[in-house]
Amino acid sequence: MNAATIIDKRHINKTSTTFNFRVETVADKDDVQKIARGIIRNTTKLKWGKNDKMLICGGITEGITPYIIEHYINAEIINPTIQRGNGVTTLHPAFANAVGFYAIAKGAFR
């Protein structure tokens, strides 16, 4: 699980990290409230403010977002998009990493 601070299109290293836990490492994978508490606890240590904008994506996004919003009132789900034919398709948040890596690969192999 990653937390990144981006200000003016720049990554801020001192307030970004990779957590040493993720859904697969917790005892009860269905306890999204416990996972949310871990995220809030760790981002608070990074000095994230309650009014900071937080974008949430990944496999458990829809389940975890209500608990995150209790603390980070400006948190919101981001849905990845991908160009398909003449249009853009919006995907489930679980596909965010796949879409991101696809975009990186497209850029790398042009």
C-alpha positions as CSV (number, residue, x, y, z in Angstrom):
1,M,0.0,0.0,0.0
2,N,1.4,3.3,-1.0
3,A,0.9,6.9,0.1
4,A,2.2,9.7,-2.0
5,T,2.1,13.5,-1.6
6,I,2.1,15.4,-4.9
7,I,2.2,19.2,-4.8
8,D,2.4,21.3,-8.0
9,K,3.0,18.1,-10.0
10,R,6.1,17.2,-7.8
11,H,6.5,14.2,-5.6
12,I,7.2,15.1,-1.9
13,N,9.4,12.3,-0.6
14,K,9.3,13.1,3.1
15,T,5.5,12.8,3.3
16,S,5.2,9.7,1.0
17,T,5.9,6.1,1.8
18,T,5.1,2.5,1.2
19,F,3.4,0.9,4.2
20,N,4.5,-2.4,5.6
21,F,1.0,-3.8,5.5
22,R,-1.6,-4.4,2.8
23,V,-4.9,-6.3,2.4
24,E,-3.1,-9.6,2.0
25,T,-1.1,-9.2,5.2
26,V,-3.9,-8.5,7.7
27,A,-5.6,-11.4,9.5
28,D,-9.1,-10.5,8.6
29,K,-9.2,-9.3,5.0
30,D,-12.8,-8.3,5.3
31,D,-12.1,-5.9,8.2
32,V,-11.7,-2.8,6.0
33,Q,-12.3,-0.6,8.9
34,K,-9.1,-1.9,10.6
35,I,-7.2,-1.4,7.3
36,A,-8.5,2.2,7.1
37,R,-7.4,2.8,10.7
38,G,-3.9,1.6,9.7
39,I,-3.9,4.0,6.7
40,I,-5.1,6.9,8.8
41,R,-2.6,6.2,11.6
42,N,0.3,6.0,9.2
43,T,-0.6,9.0,7.1
44,T,-1.1,11.1,10.2
45,K,2.5,10.2,11.1
46,L,3.5,11.7,7.8
47,K,1.7,14.9,8.8
48,W,-1.2,14.6,6.4
49,G,-3.9,17.0,7.4
50,K,-7.6,16.1,7.8
51,N,-8.5,18.7,5.1
52,D,-5.9,17.4,2.6
53,K,-7.2,16.0,-0.6
54,M,-6.8,12.2,-0.8
55,L,-7.3,10.1,-3.9
56,I,-8.1,6.4,-3.3
57,C,-7.8,3.6,-5.7
58,G,-7.2,-0.2,-5.7
59,G,-9.2,-3.3,-5.1
60,I,-10.9,-2.5,-1.8
61,T,-11.5,1.2,-2.6
62,E,-15.3,1.1,-2.4
63,G,-15.3,-0.7,0.9
64,I,-12.6,1.4,2.6
65,T,-13.6,4.9,1.4
66,P,-16.4,5.5,3.9
67,Y,-14.0,4.9,6.8
68,I,-11.2,7.1,5.2
69,I,-13.7,9.9,4.7
70,E,-14.5,10.0,8.4
71,H,-11.0,11.3,8.9
72,Y,-10.0,12.8,5.6
73,I,-13.1,14.7,4.6
74,N,-11.8,15.5,1.1
75,A,-11.0,11.9,0.2
76,E,-12.4,10.6,-3.1
77,I,-12.3,7.6,-5.3
78,I,-10.5,7.8,-8.6
79,N,-11.5,5.6,-11.4
80,P,-8.8,4.9,-14.0
81,T,-9.6,5.6,-17.6
82,I,-8.2,4.1,-20.8
83,Q,-8.4,5.1,-24.4
84,R,-10.3,2.5,-26.4
85,G,-11.0,3.2,-30.1
86,N,-12.5,6.6,-30.4
87,G,-13.5,6.9,-26.8
88,V,-12.5,6.7,-23.2
89,T,-13.6,3.8,-20.9
90,T,-13.8,4.4,-17.2
91,L,-12.7,1.3,-15.2
92,H,-13.2,0.0,-11.6
93,P,-10.6,1.5,-9.2
94,A,-9.1,-2.1,-8.8
95,F,-7.5,-1.6,-12.2
96,A,-5.6,1.6,-11.3
97,N,-2.2,0.0,-11.1
98,A,-2.7,-2.0,-14.4
99,V,-3.7,1.2,-16.2
100,G,-0.8,3.1,-14.7
101,F,1.7,0.5,-15.7
102,Y,0.2,0.2,-19.2
103,A,0.6,4.0,-19.6
104,I,4.2,3.8,-18.5
105,A,4.9,0.9,-20.9
106,K,3.2,2.8,-23.8
107,G,5.5,5.8,-23.1
108,A,8.6,3.6,-22.8
109,F,8.1,1.8,-26.0
110,R,7.1,4.5,-28.4
